[in-house]
């Protein structure tokens, strides 16, 4: 009894101490886009574990959401006045970051980025230097995590089955698309006896691939929709003609029967699926996820050895990653980079801890494993990580590296935030669908698109 009497106060004291420690811990709410591969999420978990070990008074409460969930959940939380402290989404940059900055909903993170400014690739960092209409000035209202650009991927074995070699692929714009459509497609159909298509051309209104791909065609014609101050240039007759040329080329692939009939309804995964099923010989995609998925499968122990071996052959021998052909004027393509951005909200409840966490995550020791966990799907935003041996390990990653090292250009929304609205509406794919499904002339579809651009972003 005496022993029991002594133990009770001791246990109570321990319980109070534990409760006190829990109460002393600050809660940091982090919402993050779920990775495409397990390795991405594992790298994030590891970084959080290291952060908590270094900051024992801070407890990170992490919620992972699918890419399509991040924007609606974040908007709902903002409307309710209860946003997370730290947030990152794969399509924040396309759809909301610049608008949130304009509306004064984001915390200025200049104090985080200034000390490490020299480590970032300048174009990537510049994407997060956004305008706040409340302060009437620009500042760093977001932080760069990773970036993507547009690539071509094609099946080398399907090309060979059609009777062509890679050295047969033309370098000039018109001949390039005609080669896949007018030569490879009929030849492959004849040899294989399948209804294959030369090009997987994303055209769905609900697809970010479709507007990223179309804007790459627009870049091929040197079309500039805004100047550096964000002022629209769409009243310039040369801009209108460039849009007509780009939209003609983009829709012609489908109208000639060189893309699957379902392409006008594709969502983001669908061009990947069509390619994986070998329905298409070639597709353009804003990451190398098509190839990287095969690499991931080659190491997936839940698959059979035969499946893993087949995936490895696909990655190392059968799938090619390349850039676009030369522009119609003969010059080399300059690719637009989409810099993926994270934010700290102005109404976050624990901004001090949020800034500590973001600064910790942006350290190369933590950010590089996270980016490389995507198996090449995302490219780094820091100079040191870009020169990592990781990017020289195989032809797919080397192709990505070479495209970025040649220089990139930003999206319109970095200069005029209202282009996030136009991207959300996908005025680009809507114009293409007006031509293909409603048989509207190209020039009329372009005039409608210009009118909408002026109405939204003028």
Secondary structure, 3 states (H helix, E strand, C coil): CHHHHHHHHHHHHHHHHHHHHHHHCEEEEEEEECCCCHHHHHHHHHHHHHHHHHCCCEEEEEEEECHHHHHHHHHHHHHCCCCCCEEECCCHHHHCHHHHHHCCCECCCHHHHHHHHHHECHHHHHCCEEEECCCCEEEECCEEEEEECCEEEEEHHHHHHCCCCHHHCCCCHHHHHHHHHHHHHHHHHHHHCCCCEEEECCCCCCCHHHHHHHHHHHHHCCCCCECCCCCECCCCHHHHHHHHHHHHHHHHHHHCCCCCHHHHHCCCCHHHHHHHCCCEEEEEECCCHHHHHHHHHHCCCCCCHHHHHHHHHHHHHHEEEECCCCCCCCCCCCEECEEEEEEEECCCCCHHHHHHHHHHHCCHHHHHHHHHCCCCCCECCEHHHHCCHHHHCCHHHHHHHHHHHCCEECCHHHCCCCHHHHHHHCHHHHHHHHHHHHCCCHHHHHHHHHHHHHHHHC
